[in-house]
Amino acid sequence: MNAELRNIRFAERVPGVPQSFIREILKAASDPDVISFAGGLPNPSLFPLKELEVCAGKVFQKYGHQVLQYASTEGYYPLREFISRRYHSRFGLSIPPEQILITSGSQQALDLIGKLFIQKGDQVLLERPSYLGALQSFSMFQPVFKEVSLQADGVDTAQFEYVLKSSDIRAFYTIPDFQNPSGVQYSLDKRIKTAAILKNQNTILIEDDPYGEISFTDEQLPPLYSFLPGQSIMLGSFSKIIAPGLRIGWLAANPEIIRRAVIMKQASDLHTDNLGQYILYEYLSNYNLDEHLLKIRTKYKQQRDVMLDCLETFFPSSVSYYKPSGGMFSWLILPDTITARKLLRQAVNAGILFVPGDTFYASAPDQQTLRLNFSNVDGQKMRKALRTLAAMI
């Protein structure tokens, strides 16, 4: 240990927070010769760059010094109204703006939820596998993690019911649409059954929805929130559908949860970037979001199709994989003779990056799994890299 650090005592929670393998590996991905399937990165060619530039100018012209001043913790009201209207148009949900809190990305929403609900030793239920960012955020509060297996159409409901009835589960965290990392989407039947099981439990449902707008089909499935509005917290984000650099997400919940979350946020950062909120709302008011989303869906579906074609054509039958109908990820399961970490070591030498699946488990990680991101790799590079990866296997 560095001599200067010997007398520095960190809080006991610090060692228990897992390091983000993805954040670390992205440093290597900055090399232009590297083909990276590692990050959950939107395709920058789809960022509405010129439009946002125009909107930024309009915001300064219209609001001047006002937009650079401190603002309300709850967030820019017209932006919250837009989110409220979109919930109504998409799902028929009545969530007033007062029940929406703007956050610094949905990652901050996870942190606020942890502060509100999780105490040391509380049991938190995660999907298996689960989002690494949630694992990191909730680990700060020193819970005991439980896991429930994911099937092709959502959680194993029999296992889910058993865990809830046999344990005192404080919160259940889920990504029902095109889950990170697996790409799984809950079927309507699984949504109904999952909500019915939760309804009789003293458990908060945390529903994260960063990918729901990136569907490759016309099917529109209701969020779990629609079945359990009083018991649920729904998270959303503009990172995947506009630009992640804006760091603007939100939390929707019942009024009492919002009231207390506002206090937690005041203690954290006072409010989300005010300028960014104004610029985003100016964009949403003057441009057609659905037209923009169509471009994203079309592009990502093309890239998903290239990846699936490569997996089917180049990879041995001993490798199984999930075929996502939206989102940004595909999930692979290797044969028992190969671990994803061993494969990664060889892949790195060939200038290829991916994320080993073991980083997405709270316990007993599956060493044979890995996640591939298809949204930020063009078709030609993807074919070259996946052919090489298949040959290694």
N, C-alpha and C positions, 0 to 999 in steps of 0.2 A: 504494500500500500504506500502511496505517496506520503512522505513525512508530513506534509502540510495538511493532510486529511485525517491524521490519526485522532485528533481531538474533535473532529466534526461528527456529530451524532445525527444520522438521518432517522426519520420516522420509521417505525417498524413496518409500515405498509409498503415502503419503497422497494425492498428486495422482491416482494411478491408480485410486482407488476411485470408481465412479460414484455420483452423488447419486441418491437415490430420488425420481424424479419423482412417484411415488404419494404418498409422505409429504408432499411439498410441495403437491400439488394438494388433499390432504385438508384443508388449512387453508381453502381456498376452499369446500370442501364443507360446512363448519360453518355456512354461511349457510342458514337454514331455507327460503329461497326458491329455493335451487339444487337441481336434480334431478341426483343424482350416480350415475353408473354406474362411477365411477373406482376406489373402494377395493375390496379383497377382503374386505368386511365381512360377517360373519354378521348375520342379522336379529335385532336385540336383543329383539324381541317373543318370541323363542324361548328366550332365556336362562332357565334354571330359577331365577329370582330368589328366590322365596319358599322354595323347597327348599334353596338354598344358604344362605339366612339361617338357617333352622332348623338346618342342619348345622353352621354356624359356632358357634351357641350350644351345641350338643351337644359339639363338640370342646373348647371352653373348659371345659365342665362335667366332661368325662371326663378330660381330659389336663392342664388347668390350666397351670402354669408350664412343664411339659415341652415343650409345643408351641411355646413362644417361645424355646427354647434352641437353640444350635447343634446341627446334626444331621449324619448321615453324608453324604458326598459322593455316594454311589451313589443315594440317594433313599430314601423311605419304603418299607420292604420290602413291606408289604401292598399298596401301590399297584402295585409292580412285579409282585407275584403276580397281581393282577387283569389287568394287561396280558398276562402270560404265559398265563393261562387263556383270555383272549379270542383270542389268536393260535391256540390249540389248538382252540377251539370254531368259529372262522371258517374256518381253513385246515388244521387237523390238524397244525400246526407245533409242534414241541417246542422252545420257547425258554425255558429256566429263568430265574427272576428274576435270577439272578446274571449273566446275559448282557443285562440291561437297565439302562441308566443314565438316570435322570431328569434332564432338562435344562430350562433356562429358555426354553421354547418350542423348536420344532425349529430355529429360527434359530441358537440357541446350538450345537446339534448340528452344524450346518454349519461354524461357527467352529472347533469342536473337531476336526472332520475335517480342515479346512485346516491346523491346527497339527500334526496327526499325519502328514499325507501329502504336503502340497504345499510344495515348495521353489521358489525363484525360478527361472523358466525351464522348470519342469515343464509338460508338456502335459496339459490337462484337457479332456475332451470333454463338450460340452453339446448338448442338443436345440436345434433351431432352429425356433421361438423357445424361450426358456427363462425360468425364474423369476428375476425381477430380484433378489430377496433372495440367491439363490445367486451370481449375478454379483457382487453387492456383497461378499459374505462371502469368496468365493474370490479376488477381486481383491486383497485384503489381502496375499496371499502371492505376488503377482506371477507368476502362471503365464502360459503361452501358451495361449489358448483355441482349441480346434478345435470345429467344429459339424457336426452331422448332421441332415439334413432330417427333419421329421415328415410322415408321411402320415396319412390318415384313421384308420388302425388301428395307428399306432405308427411307430417309426423306419423309414427306408428301409434295410432290412437289407443290401442290396448295398453301399450307400455306407458303412454302419456297418462292415462287414467290411473294406472297402478302407482306411478310415481307421485301423482298429486294426492292420492288417497292415503299413501303410506308415509308421506313426508310433509313437513310444514313448509311449503314452497312460498316464498315471499313474492317472487316475480317470475314470469315466464317471458323470455325474449325470443322473438321470431321475425323472420323475413319471409313472408308467405309468397312473394312474387319474385321469381328468378333469383333465388337466394345466393348470396355471397358466402361461401365459395362454390356451392354445388350446382347452382343454376336451377334447382327444383322450384316448381310452382305448385302450391296447394290446389287441389281440385275443389270444386264447390262442396262436394260431399265431406271432404276433410275439414273444410272451413266450418261447416255446420256442426260436425261432430266435435271438433276442437273447442268451439265456443260453448257447446252444450256441456262439455266436461268441465270447463272453467267456470261456468255460471254458478255452480254450487260450491265454489271454493273461494277462500279468502286470499286470492292471488291476483296481483296486478298483471295485466297483459300489456307487454311492450311490443308494439307492432311497428317495425321499421320498414319504410317503403321508398327506398331510393331508386328502384328500378321498374316500378309498376307501369310507368308511362312508356317504357321501352319494350313493348310487346310486339311480336312478329305475327300475331293473329288478331282477329277482330273480336275475340272473346273478352268480355269485360266482367271480371269476377269481383264480387263485393269484398271490401276489406273485413277482417275479423271485427274491427271496431263497430261495424254496422250491427252486429249481433250483441255486442256488449259495450255500449257507449259509456256507461257509468264506470265500468271496471277497466277501461282501456286507455292507453296512451298511444297515439299514433304519431310517428315521426315522418317528416318529408324533407326533401332537399332539392335545390336547384343545381347542385354540383354536376349531376349526370345529364341534365337536360338543357342547361345553359352553359355554365362554366364553373369548375371547382374553385378557381382562384377568388371568386366572389365570397366564398365561405358563408353562404346564406342558406339556412335550413329552417325548420320550424317544428314545434311540438303542439299537438292538438289534444285536449283532454277536458275533463269536467272543470267547472269554474274553480272549485276549491284547490284542485291540483295546480291549475294555472296560477292562482293567487300565490301559492307557496313557492312555485317554481320561479315566479318573478322575483321573489325575495332572494332565493338562491342565486339567481342571475345577477342581481344587483351587487351581491357580495363577490361575484366572479369578475364581471367585466363592464358593469353598468348598463351597457346596451350593445347590440350588434352594430357593425359598421353602418353608420347612417348614410354616408355618401353612396355606398354600394346598394343599399336598399332603394334609394331614390332612383339610381340609374337602372336597376333591375325593373322597378315598377314602370319607369318611362318606356323601357323596352317592351314589357308585357302589354302596355296600353296602346302602343303604336304599331306593333308587329303581331302577326298571327302565330301564336305558340303552336297550334296544331299543324300548321304548315312546316314549321321548324322541326317538330317531332317526327313528322313523316320523313324528312330527310335523314334523321338519325336512325329511325327504324329501318329504312330502306338500306342504308349503308351498313348497319350492324348485321342485318339479316344476310346480306351478301357475304360479309366477312365470316359470319357463323357458318354459312353454307360451305365456304371454302375450307374452313377448319374441319367440319364434319366429313367432307369429301376426302380430305387428307387422312383423317383418322381411319376411315373405312378402307381407303386404298393402300396406304403405306404401313399401317400398324398391324401387328400380329393379332390373331383372334384371342390370344391370352390377355390382351388389354381390353377392358370394358370401359365404357364412357357414357355419360348422360347427354341427351340431345336437348339442349335448352330451347324453349319457345320464346325467349326474350332475354333481356339483360345483356351481360358482358362476359360471361364465363362458361367454360366447359370443365367438367370434373372427370379425371381419369383414375382408374384403379389398375395398378400394375400386377403382374403375377407375383406369387409369394417369393420367388427367387431374387427379386430386384426391389431395392428400397428407392424411394424418390430422392433421398439425399445422395445416394451413390450415383444415381443417374444425373443429378444436378452437377456433381463434381465433373463428370465427363462433358456435360453440356456446356458448362462455363468455358471449358477449354476450347470448345468449338464456337464460342461467341453466342450461345443461346441461354436465355434465362427463363425460369418459371418458378412458381412457389410450391415447395413441398407441402403436402396436405397436413403433415403432423403439426403445423403451426396453428391449425384451426380447431384443435381439440382441447378441452379443459382437462382431460385425463386420458390415459391409455391411448395415445395418438396412433392413428393408423399410418404406418410407415410406407404403405404401398399406394398412397393416394397423392395426387398433385392437381393444382389448379392452373388452367390456361386461360389467359385473357385474349379475346379475339377482336376487341373493339379498336385497338391501337396498333395493329400490325397489318400492313397491306398484303394483298393476295399473293404476289410474287415472292415476297420475303417469307410469308407464312408457309408456302409450299416448300421452299428450300429448307427452312428450319425444321419443319415437321418430318420431312423425308429423312433428314439427318438424325433427328431424335428417334424415329422409328428404327433406323438402322442400328443405333446404339442398343436399343432394347432387344 
